[in-house]
Amino acid sequence: MKGIRRCNKHRRADYHNVKRNYVTLDADLRRELKYERQASSSRVTYVETEPENNKIYMNKLILSVRSQAFIRKRHNYRNSRTEGAMMSRSLDKEQVALLIADPQLQGWQDEHVFPFGNIARWDIDRYLWKTFSYALEYSKPDIIIFLGDIFDEGSKASDSEYAATLARLRGIFPQTSYIKTIYIPGDNDIGGEGRDFVHAWKSDRYEEHFGNISDVIRFGFLNVPSYTMSDKTLKAATEVQERLSAPLRVMLNHHLVTVEAKHYIYPVLKRLRPNLILSAHSHHASLISCRDCLHDNDWSWERQFQNLQFLDSYVHLNLNQSNSMHEIVVPTCSYRMGVSDMGFGLAIIGSEGVVDYTTLWLPRRYTMLIGYVIYMGISGAVLSVLFFSQRR
C-alpha cells in the first residue's frame, strides 16, 4: 500500500519473532525455563534451572516462554533506543503513545454466579494488570490513551458497582504524574449500541470521573480532539474546532470513523481535519487509509483496508499528504472479548508528521487455561494410579 512501508531497522526496534511463540511439550523435556529481572540493570537475564523431582510444570513453562518473548521485545527496543536517548527525548520532536482499547472490566450483573464471577473478575484483572505493566515498562510512553469500552457494564451498573469497578481500574492501570492519560467513552460506558441508549445520567456519570466526552487536549505538538459520533449535531465538533491550534491533529473515537458513509461523517471531519484517527470497537487490528477523505467536492471516497492482525514489525505512515487521512484500529487487550489475539497499540509520533505504529501482542490466556486443565487432569490421573497401586 502506498504511504505505508516497513520501518527501517536502524530507526525502530526489531519486532520480529514476537507475534507467535509456540511451545511443543515433549516427553523428554527435562528443564523449566525461568527468567529473573536484574535489580541493578535494565536488561533481563534468562536462567535455566532443573525442576525439582524432574517434574514438568506445564503452566509455568507456557507462561515463561510467552513472557520471555514479550520481555525480549522490550529488550530489543531498549537496544535500538538507549536508556539515555529515552530520557533525553524531546516532546517537541517525538511522542510515544500507548493505546488501550476495550479492556471492558467485567462487572457484577453479567458475572454474578458465585464463585465463578469472583474468579472470572480476579483472573481478567490480574491478566490486564500484568500485561499492562510489561507494556508500560517496554514503551515508556509520554501519553496513555484509553479508546473506550473501559467498563463492560458502565452504562447499566449501579452507583456502587460503578465505584467498585472504577477502583479496580485504578489498581490495574495506575496513573502517574509524569504520563498524560486520556479517556474516551465507548458504547459500554455511556450506551449507544442496540437498545442501550445514551442518556444524560450515563454521560454525566462518565464525565464526573473521566472528563468531557467531546474535548480537545493540547500535548506538545499534538492536538488530540475526541468526538463521540453518537452526537447527531455538529455543535460539539464546532466547539472542538475552535480550540484546535497544534500542527498535528490526532482524533480519538471509539467507533470506526471512515467506514461510515461520507455524507454522514464528512461535516465532522471538515471541522476537525484530523491527520490521524485512533479507534477501537472491532476488537481486531486494522488500518484504513483514504487519499481524498478531506476533499470538499466529492461525496464518495476510496478507502484501502489493511489487516494488521499478523503485524510483526512497525508500519510507517506519512501524515503530510494533502487531503489524505489514516485510521488505526487498535485491538482489544482483554481475552474476555472472545478473540484469539489481543494487544496494546504503540504509536511513535514525530513532529515532522510521521507515525510508526505496531501492536504489542499479548499471551493467549485461553490457551494457558486449557494447559492448566490438561495438566490438572493428567496430574489427577497419575495420582489416582499411584494411590490405588499402593493400596494393592
N, C-alpha and C positions, 0 to 999 in steps of 0.2 A: 504494500500500500504506500502511495506517495505521502511524504510528510512524516513517515514513520521509519525508523531504522534502528538497528541494534546498537546499543550504547557501546562506545569504544571501551575496551578493557582497561585502558590507561586512565579513563575518566571515572569509571564506576566500578563497584565491586564485582568480582566474578560470582555470578549467581547460579552457575551450572551445578548439576548433580545435587540439587536441593529438593526439587519438586517431588521426586519419587524415591523413596528409600524403603526397600522391602527386605525382610529377613526370612531366610529359609532355615527352619529348625531341623537339625539333623540329629539322628540318634547318637552320633559320635561326638556331638558338641560337648566340650568339657569346661568351657570358660564362660564367665559372665563379664560383659563389658560394663564398666562404670566410668563416670567422669567426676572430677572434682575441680572446683574453681580455686584458683590461687588468690589468696587474700592480698598479696603484695604485687600482683601483676594483672594486666587486663587480658592476658592470654588464658586459654583453657588447656589443661593437661589431661590426657586420657590415660587411664591406668588399667591394666589387665590384672584381675585377681582370680585366684582359684576359688570357686564356690565351696562352701562347707559341705562335706559328705557327698561331694560330686553331684549335688542336686542342680537341676536346671530351673532357674526362676524365669519362666516364660514371660510373665507380665513385666518384670523389671527389664528383661532383655529388650522387649519391643519398645518400651518407654525410653530406655537408654539410647538405643540406636537412633530413634526419631529425634530425641533431644540433641544427640551429637550432631545430627545434620543441621538442626537449627542453630546450634552454637557455632558449628564450623562456618556457617554462612555469616554469622556475626563476626567471627574471627577474620574472615577474608575481607569483610567490609572495613575493618579496622586496619588491615594491612594496606589496603589501597588508599585509605584516608586516615592518616596517622592521628594519634590522640591529640597531638599539638595542633594539627590542622583543624580538627573538630572544635577545639576550644577557641581557636582564633577566627572561626568562620564569622563573616560579617553579615548581619541581617539585611544590609543594604545590597548585597550581591547574591545571596543564596539562602533559601529557607527549606527546611526539611519538615514535611507534614506526615504524621502518622494518622491513617484513616481507619476508623472503626465503624463497621456497618452491621446493622441488625443483630446486636447482641441479644436482644429480646429476653431479658432476665425473666425467668419463669415466676409466675405468681401463685396464688393460693386457690383461685376459683377453678382453674382447669387442672391443677395438680394437688387436689385436696385429699386424696386417699392416703391414710396413714398406714404404714410408714413410708410408702413408696414416694409420695410427694416430697417428703423431707429429704429422702435420699437423692431424688432427682435434682432438687434445687441445690443441695450441697455439692453434687458432682459437677454440674454445669458451672456453678460459681467458682469452684476450685480450678476447673479447666480454663476458664476465661482469665482468672487471676494469674495462673502460672504462665500461660502463653503470652499474656499482655506484658508481664514482667520481662520476659525474654525479648519481645519486640521492642519494648521501651529501651532496654539496655543496648540492644543492637543498633537501633536507628538514631538514638539521641536526638529526638525531634525538637524543633522550635515551636511547633504548634500541633495539637491533637484535635482532630475533628470527628465528632460523632454524627453519622449521616442518617439518624432517625431509627425508629423502632427500638428505642432504648429499653423499654419495658414490653413484655408480652401482653400484659393486661392493663396498660397505662390508661386506656380510655374507659375502662369499666371498673377499675379497682376502687375499693372504699378508701377513705382517707387514711385509715390505719394501715391498710395493705400497701397503699402508695408510699407512706412514710417508711415502712419496713423495707420495701424494695429499693427506695432511694438510699437508705443506709447501706444496703448490700452493694449498691452501685458504687458508693464512695469507697467501700472497702476493696472492691475488685479493681476499680480504676482510680486509684488515689490521685488527687490533684496536687500539683506543686506550684510554688510561686514563680518559678523561672520558666515554665512551659505554659503557653497560652492554650486554653481549652475552649472549643466552640461546640455548641449543641444545636441541632435542628430536629424538629419532630417528624415522626412517621405516622402512618395511619393507626398503628397500635398504640401510639401515645396520645393522640387527640381525636382519633376517628377519621373517617373519610373513605373507607372501603366497604362495599356492600351495604348492609343495613346499619353499620356502625357509623352513624352520622356525626359530623363535627358540631359540637355545642360550645357555647361561650364558657360554661363552667370547666370544660375539659381544657380549653385553650388557656384560661386564666390560671388553672392549677399548674399547667406546664410552665407558663411564663414566670410564675412565682418562684420556681426552683431552677429553671434553666435559661431564663432570659427571653427576649422578644422573639416571636415566631418569624416575622419578617424584619430583617435588620441588616446593617452593613457594618463591618468591622475593618478598621484600617490597621494593618500589621506590616510594618516595614514598607516595602514597595508594593504590597498587595492590598487590594480592596476585596473583602470576602463578603459579598451580599448573599443573604439567604432569603428565599421567597417560596412560600408554600403554594403549590399550583392549585390547591383547592380553593384559594381566594379567587372568586369569579370576577372581581372587579380589578381595575388597574390602579386603584388608589394606592395600595401598598407598594406596588412596583414604582410608581411615580415618586413616592416619598423616599424610597431607597435610592432612586436615580439622583435625586438632588444632593445626596451625601457622598456620591462617588467622586473620588479625586485622584486615586493612585493610578499609575501607568498600566498595571496589570489587574485584571478582574477575574476572580475565581468564584463562580456561582455555585451555591450549595442547594440541593433539593433532594428530598428522599426518593420520590418517584422519578423514573426516567423522563427526560425532557424532550429530547429530539425524536423520540418515537411518536410523539403526538403530531397531529395534522398542523401544518404550518400556519394556517389561518387562525388556529386556536392559540398557539404559543408565541407567534412572532411579535404581537404587540408588547409582550413582556420582554422578549429578547431585544427588541428595538430600543427599549428604555435602558436595560441593564448592560447590553452589549458585552457579554462575558467572553473572555478569551478561552476559558476552560470551564466545564461543568463537572462537578463531582456528584454522583448519585448512587443509589443503592437499590433496595426493594426486591430485585430479582433473585438475590442470593447467589448469583453467578458473576464471574468477572468477564467484562467485555469492554470494547472500545468502539465508539460511534464517532465517525468523522464526517464533516459536512463542509464542502468548499464554498457554498453560496447561502449559508444559513442566514446571514445578515444582509441579504440583498433586499432592496425595497420593492423592486418592480416585478417580483415573481412570487406567486403563492404556492409554489411547489419547490421541493428541494430533493437533491440527490444525496443519499446518505450511504456510507460504507460501514459495514459491521465487521468487527474482528473479534473472534473468540479468544479470550485470554485465560481460559481455564487451564491451559498447559504451559503458561508462561514460565520460563525458567531463567530469564535474564531481564534486562530493562528494555522498555520501548522509549524511543525519543520522539518528542512532539515539538514542533515549531509553532509557536503561538503568534508569530508576526505576519502570517499570511492574511491578506486583506479579505474581509467578509467570511473567513473560514472559522470553524469552531470545532472543538473536540469535547466529547463527553466520556469520562471514565466511569464505568460502573464497577463499584467495589463489592467483592463477595462478602457473604456473611462470615462472622467469626465464631458462630455458635453451631455446634454439631446437632443441636436440637431442631435445626431448620430442615432436617431431612436430606441434606446434600452430602456428598462424599468428600468434597474439597472445600475447606474453609481457610480463611486467611485474613491478615490485616493488609491494607493498602499502604504503600510507601511512595510518596511523591517528592522529588527533589526539584524545586522550582528556582530557576535563575532569573535575575533581574533583567537579563537581556532577552527574555521571552522564550526560554526553552524549558522543557519539563522532561525529566526522566522518571518513569513510573515502573513499579514492579509490585508483586504480591508476595508477602511473607507467608508461605503456606504452612498450615498447622497440622499436627498429628491427627490421624483418623481415629477418633475416640471410639466409635463403634467397633472398629477392628480390634482395638485394645480390649474392649469389654468382652468381645467374643473369645479373645485369647484367655481372659480370666476364666470364663465359663468352661472352656475346654480344659484348662489347667486344673480347675477345681474338680471337674468330672473325672479326669484321669487320676488325680490325687485320691479322690474318694474311692475309686475302683481299686487302686493299689492298696490303700489302707484296709479296705474290706477283705481283699485276698489275704493280706498278711494277718489280719485279725482271725479269720476263720482257719487259716493254715496252722496258726499257733494253738488254737483250741483243739485241733485234732491231735 
